[in-house]
Amino acid sequence: MRVAIAGAGLAGLSCAKYLTDAGHTPIVLESRDVLGGLVAAWKDSDGDWYETGLHAFFGAYPNMLQLLKELGIEDRLQWKEHTLIFNQPDKPGTLSRFDVPDIPSPFNVIASILRNKDMLTWEQKIRFAVGLLPAVIRGQKYVEDMDKYSFLEWLKRQGVDERVTSDVFIAACKALTFINPDEVSATILLTALNRFLQERYGSKIAFLDGSPTERLCSPMVDYITKRGGEVQLNAPLKEILLNTDGTVKGYLIRGLNGAEDEVFTADVYVSAMSVDPLKVMLPKPWKQMEFFQKLEGLEGVPVINLHLWFDRKLTEIDHLLFSRSPLLSVYADMSNTCREYANPNRSMLELVLAPAKDWIAKSDEEIVAATIAELEKLFPDHFGGDNPATLLKSHVVKTPRSVYKATPGRQQYRPAQVTPIGNFYLAGSYTMQRYLGSMEGAVLSGKLTAQAISEALPVANSSNLQTLTRPPATNAATA
Ligand SMILES: Cc1cc2nc3c(=O)[nH]c(=O)nc-3n(C[C@H](O)[C@H](O)[C@H](O)COP(=O)(O)OP(=O)(O)OC[C@H]3O[C@@H](n4cnc5c(N)ncnc54)[C@H](O)[C@@H]3O)c2cc1C
């Protein structure tokens, strides 16, 4: 059965991969000339890679890890020491670590918190642990119910001191969602904390050994094409064409460079575009349907990813760092963390600037200058004095609409992969799955979509598509 998938981000590629496993023929149609969507990367004229985002993989990403295994590329993840490392703004240049010992969960995470003496007092630790109890005991249902509160409101309701927020959770919220604790839904942080508390290696971090486009997306494309599928770049979906009964008749693909638009037909259609372009493209009759109207409650959040190459080594740390800077979120010296970007003499810092709403319209020069000013606090030894580090070059990648903005109340707007339209499905990290707006969420969503298609239309029955009917869509998607 031919399945047309719009979007070659991780969700679209994962959907195609699992469809080929089920014996279907997916054709992925990507608007840009690069694979990966939010994990896309490019090589500059010097041969240096720059990326849409600094991407960390976690031990608590079972579907991503399984996918890498199935592709035979799990050795491309470079696992780091089991620790979380934070800068200390009040002591410039110093770090505070949460070292996670190799003992069963949740004792390993609890031990890491108890052993950290820099960031929390005993009273704060105990209050936070007590506050977290309902999430641990009552599980995911409680976590979902907390979507009505921002994480800051939730902390206050649990009687947790504000310093815990400023010390630990501003950094965590910015890293996970690119917004601050007063804006982010409590469900997000509680979901991540639950995973970290329940899985021994859940909070262990890995980096890919090169660019995601080359090291992760290309192997997915090879897998898909070897099994009869296709991935086409420069094939932007312009319009979803409908039959008189409201089902999809075809995808109208915009002709580039003066070429004519083309109608692409298949047996089943998937949107693996992010939510913002999908909303723009919804056919008029669908806009009346509650399922699609809910998408109006979702929109992408702005974020900026910077790459700064310096004339010297700024640090030997081979890990993700939480900057705890008002301007920046996480960063890493990719010359240490990533095999393909390795350089023993010079640092390449990759930094996420978030929240980015006040910066997204500014020039690259302004953004780089503000970031360098922050680096003076993170690396005072290299930016003060007579011989400060010299910036050799930089790349700034702005994404005005990235993952869905995870403010309180968004869970109810996240759609199931199965839609009320008989031959139309959704994939994307914004769709309902338990891993939120992440790479794991994208891969899982694609897998769920492929499963739903295969269940509705087993390959043996694929000639019988015209009789397809669909029960009302549900949010039943779970990992
Ligand atoms: C700065 C940054 C840092 C991040 N850090 C992490 C991290 O450390 N860990 C983590 O797990 N996640 C991280 N993420 C999130 C992660 O990248 C995303 O959740 C995931 O990649 C989303 O995949 P997706 O396939 O759902 O959507 P997208 O990647 O948005 O894919 C959608 C695709 O659809 C295509 N498309 C759009 N319109 C059309 C059209 N008209 N026709 C055809 N195609 C179209 C797009 O070009 C794109 O390729 C980060 C994201 C960013 C931006």
The ligand as an ORCA input file, in Angstrom:
! r2SCAN-3c Opt
* xyz 0 1
  C      17.135     24.149     19.425
  C      16.499     22.803     19.631
  C      17.028     21.928     20.565
  C      16.419     20.694     20.794
  N      16.976     19.843     21.708
  C      16.455     18.623     21.889
  C      17.104     17.684     22.727
  O      18.172     17.949     23.283
  N      16.514     16.459     22.893
  C      15.342     16.125     22.264
  O      14.872     14.992     22.438
  N      14.708     17.012     21.465
  C      15.228     18.237     21.257
  N      14.611     19.124     20.413
  C      13.263     18.782     19.885
  C      13.317     17.849     18.680
  O      14.226     18.325     17.726
  C      11.923     17.779     18.054
  O      10.953     17.436     19.014
  C      11.813     16.768     16.916
  O      12.938     16.799     16.067
  C      10.530     17.079     16.133
  O      10.400     16.194     15.041
  P       9.068     16.180     14.158
  O       9.324     15.240     13.047
  O       7.904     15.983     15.032
  O       8.910     17.669     13.587
  P       9.883     18.567     12.604
  O      11.276     18.214     12.923
  O       9.404     19.930     12.778
  O       9.543     17.972     11.167
  C       8.535     18.483     10.346
  C       9.015     18.403      8.895
  O       7.950     18.804      8.034
  C       8.510     19.565      6.997
  N       7.475     20.379      6.369
  C       6.884     21.516      6.852
  N       5.997     21.986      5.965
  C       6.011     21.132      4.902
  C       5.309     21.081      3.678
  N       4.424     22.028      3.323
  N       5.550     20.050      2.832
  C       6.449     19.065      3.157
  N       7.152     19.085      4.307
  C       6.933     20.102      5.165
  C       9.580     20.383      7.697
  O      10.515     20.952      6.782
  C      10.193     19.320      8.602
  O      11.218     18.611      7.942
  C      15.220     20.343     20.118
  C      14.694     21.215     19.157
  C      15.327     22.420     18.899
  C      14.762     23.338     17.854
*
